[in-house]
Amino acid sequence: KHKTRTATAKSILALKSNQEAPNTETWDYFVKLLGRLDVARMSSEEESTVNECGYVRTLFLVHICPWRATEIAGYMDIIDKAANTPGIRPVRGSKPLQRVTSEVVSTSKAPSGLPKAMYDPRWLEDMQKSCTSDYEELEVSEEAFDLLVLAAERLSGGQSG
C-alpha cells in the first residue's frame, strides 16, 4: 500500500511538473508526507466482501488510526483515487480493491518521532494528560510540518488538471 501510494504520488508529481500544472505543490507535499509515513505508519485493514444485489465483491475495511490527524486520511484517499488515473495505473494486473473506512479502531501503537501536526490534537492532548510516559516515548517532533488546506475545486481537478 505504501509503495503503491508513493509511486502514484511521484508519478503524478512528475506529470504535473512537466505540464506546469497549478497543483504541483500539492503532489510534492504528498510525496514528502509519504516519506514520513512509512509502511508501519499506514492504517491497518482487513479484506471483506459485500453482497450488492446478488453480486459479491471484495473490498478492504480500513481501521481508524486514533493517533493520526484526520486530514491525513483524506490525503490518502486522494492518492488512492489518483492511482486509477489513466497513465498512472499499470495496464497489467487487477484493479486495486476499494478501501472503505470501518468503525474498527486500530490497536497498533502510534508511531514516534512524527511532527506534532501529524498527530490528532485531541488524542495527543489526552495522551499527554493521562499517559505521561507513553507521551514521552512518542518523541513528538516540534518540526514545522503544516497540513494542507485543500479546496474542493482543487480536489476535483486534482488528478487530471
KOLVEX-652078 format. One record per residue (C-alpha): residue number from 0; residue in one letter; x, y, z. Coordinates in steps of 0.2 Angstrom, whole numbers, plus 2048, in hexadecimal, padded with zeros to 3 digits. Layout:
! residues N
(NUM; 'A'; (X; Y; Z))
...
END
This chain:
! residues 161
(0; 'K'; (800; 800; 800))
(1; 'H'; (80E; 80C; 805))
(2; 'K'; (818; 808; 7F6))
(3; 'T'; (809; 80A; 7EA))
(4; 'R'; (805; 81B; 7F2))
(5; 'T'; (816; 821; 7F1))
(6; 'A'; (818; 81C; 7DE))
(7; 'T'; (807; 824; 7DA))
(8; 'A'; (80C; 834; 7E3))
(9; 'K'; (81D; 835; 7DA))
(10; 'S'; (816; 831; 7C9))
(11; 'I'; (808; 83E; 7CA))
(12; 'L'; (815; 84B; 7D1))
(13; 'A'; (820; 847; 7C2))
(14; 'L'; (811; 849; 7B6))
(15; 'K'; (80B; 859; 7BE))
(16; 'S'; (81D; 860; 7BE))
(17; 'N'; (81F; 85D; 7AC))
(18; 'Q'; (80E; 865; 7A8))
(19; 'E'; (811; 874; 7B4))
(20; 'A'; (800; 86F; 7BC))
(21; 'P'; (7FA; 87B; 7CA))
(22; 'N'; (7F9; 86E; 7D8))
(23; 'T'; (80B; 867; 7D6))
(24; 'E'; (80E; 86D; 7E8))
(25; 'T'; (800; 862; 7EE))
(26; 'W'; (808; 852; 7E7))
(27; 'D'; (819; 857; 7ED))
(28; 'Y'; (812; 859; 7FE))
(29; 'F'; (80A; 847; 7FD))
(30; 'V'; (81B; 840; 7F8))
(31; 'K'; (823; 848; 807))
(32; 'L'; (815; 842; 812))
(33; 'L'; (817; 830; 80C))
(34; 'G'; (829; 831; 810))
(35; 'R'; (824; 834; 822))
(36; 'L'; (817; 827; 823))
(37; 'D'; (820; 817; 81F))
(38; 'V'; (818; 806; 81D))
(39; 'A'; (816; 804; 830))
(40; 'R'; (80D; 814; 831))
(41; 'M'; (7FF; 810; 825))
(42; 'S'; (7EE; 80B; 82B))
(43; 'S'; (7EB; 7F9; 82D))
(44; 'E'; (7DD; 7F1; 823))
(45; 'E'; (7D4; 7E1; 821))
(46; 'E'; (7CC; 7D9; 811))
(47; 'S'; (7BA; 7D7; 811))
(48; 'T'; (7AC; 7D3; 805))
(49; 'V'; (79B; 7DC; 802))
(50; 'N'; (78C; 7D5; 7F9))
(51; 'E'; (784; 7E2; 7EE))
(52; 'C'; (774; 7DC; 7E5))
(53; 'G'; (77B; 7CA; 7E4))
(54; 'Y'; (78C; 7D0; 7DE))
(55; 'V'; (79A; 7CD; 7EB))
(56; 'R'; (7A9; 7D8; 7EA))
(57; 'T'; (7B9; 7D9; 7F5))
(58; 'L'; (7BF; 7E9; 7FD))
(59; 'F'; (7CA; 7EE; 80B))
(60; 'L'; (7C3; 7F5; 81C))
(61; 'V'; (7D0; 802; 822))
(62; 'H'; (7D2; 803; 835))
(63; 'I'; (7D2; 814; 83D))
(64; 'C'; (7E2; 81B; 843))
(65; 'P'; (7DD; 825; 853))
(66; 'W'; (7EF; 82D; 854))
(67; 'R'; (7EF; 834; 842))
(68; 'A'; (7E9; 845; 83D))
(69; 'T'; (7D8; 843; 834))
(70; 'E'; (7DF; 84D; 825))
(71; 'I'; (7EB; 83F; 821))
(72; 'A'; (7DE; 832; 81D))
(73; 'G'; (7D6; 83E; 810))
(74; 'Y'; (7E8; 840; 808))
(75; 'M'; (7E9; 82D; 807))
(76; 'D'; (7D8; 82C; 7FF))
(77; 'I'; (7DE; 839; 7F2))
(78; 'I'; (7ED; 82F; 7EE))
(79; 'D'; (7E4; 81F; 7ED))
(80; 'K'; (7D7; 826; 7E1))
(81; 'A'; (7E5; 82D; 7D6))
(82; 'A'; (7ED; 81C; 7D5))
(83; 'N'; (7DF; 818; 7C8))
(84; 'T'; (7E3; 826; 7BD))
(85; 'P'; (7E7; 821; 7AB))
(86; 'G'; (7FA; 821; 7A9))
(87; 'I'; (7FC; 81E; 7BC))
(88; 'R'; (7F4; 80D; 7BF))
(89; 'P'; (7FE; 7FF; 7B7))
(90; 'V'; (7F5; 7F8; 7A8))
(91; 'R'; (7F9; 7E6; 7AE))
(92; 'G'; (7F2; 7DF; 7BE))
(93; 'S'; (7E2; 7E0; 7C7))
(94; 'K'; (7DA; 7F1; 7CC))
(95; 'P'; (7DD; 7F5; 7DE))
(96; 'L'; (7CF; 7F1; 7EA))
(97; 'Q'; (7C4; 7FE; 7F1))
(98; 'R'; (7C9; 804; 803))
(99; 'V'; (7BB; 809; 80F))
(100; 'T'; (7BD; 810; 820))
(101; 'S'; (7B7; 804; 82D))
(102; 'E'; (7B1; 808; 83F))
(103; 'V'; (7C0; 7FD; 846))
(104; 'V'; (7CD; 807; 84F))
(105; 'S'; (7DF; 801; 84C))
(106; 'T'; (7E8; 7FA; 85B))
(107; 'S'; (7F9; 7FD; 853))
(108; 'K'; (804; 808; 85D))
(109; 'A'; (806; 81A; 857))
(110; 'P'; (816; 81D; 84E))
(111; 'S'; (823; 828; 857))
(112; 'G'; (82D; 837; 850))
(113; 'L'; (820; 83E; 845))
(114; 'P'; (81D; 851; 844))
(115; 'K'; (810; 857; 850))
(116; 'A'; (804; 85C; 842))
(117; 'M'; (803; 84A; 83C))
(118; 'Y'; (7FB; 844; 84C))
(119; 'D'; (7E9; 847; 851))
(120; 'P'; (7E9; 856; 85D))
(121; 'R'; (7DC; 84F; 869))
(122; 'W'; (7E4; 83E; 869))
(123; 'L'; (7F5; 846; 86C))
(124; 'E'; (7EE; 850; 87A))
(125; 'D'; (7E5; 841; 883))
(126; 'M'; (7F6; 837; 881))
(127; 'Q'; (800; 846; 889))
(128; 'K'; (7F3; 847; 898))
(129; 'S'; (7F0; 835; 89B))
(130; 'C'; (7FF; 82B; 896))
(131; 'T'; (80E; 836; 899))
(132; 'S'; (81B; 828; 896))
(133; 'D'; (813; 823; 886))
(134; 'Y'; (812; 835; 880))
(135; 'E'; (825; 837; 883))
(136; 'E'; (828; 827; 879))
(137; 'L'; (820; 82F; 86A))
(138; 'E'; (82E; 83B; 869))
(139; 'V'; (822; 847; 860))
(140; 'S'; (82C; 852; 854))
(141; 'E'; (82A; 865; 855))
(142; 'E'; (82F; 866; 843))
(143; 'A'; (824; 871; 839))
(144; 'F'; (819; 866; 82D))
(145; 'D'; (809; 86F; 829))
(146; 'L'; (7FA; 865; 823))
(147; 'L'; (7F3; 86A; 812))
(148; 'V'; (7E2; 873; 811))
(149; 'L'; (7DB; 86C; 800))
(150; 'A'; (7CD; 875; 7F8))
(151; 'A'; (7BF; 86A; 7F0))
(152; 'E'; (7C2; 871; 7DF))
(153; 'R'; (7D4; 86D; 7E0))
(154; 'L'; (7D0; 85B; 7E5))
(155; 'S'; (7C4; 858; 7D7))
(156; 'G'; (7D1; 85D; 7CA))
(157; 'G'; (7DF; 856; 7D4))
(158; 'Q'; (7E3; 846; 7C9))
(159; 'S'; (7E1; 84D; 7B8))
(160; 'G'; (7E4; 860; 7B9))
END
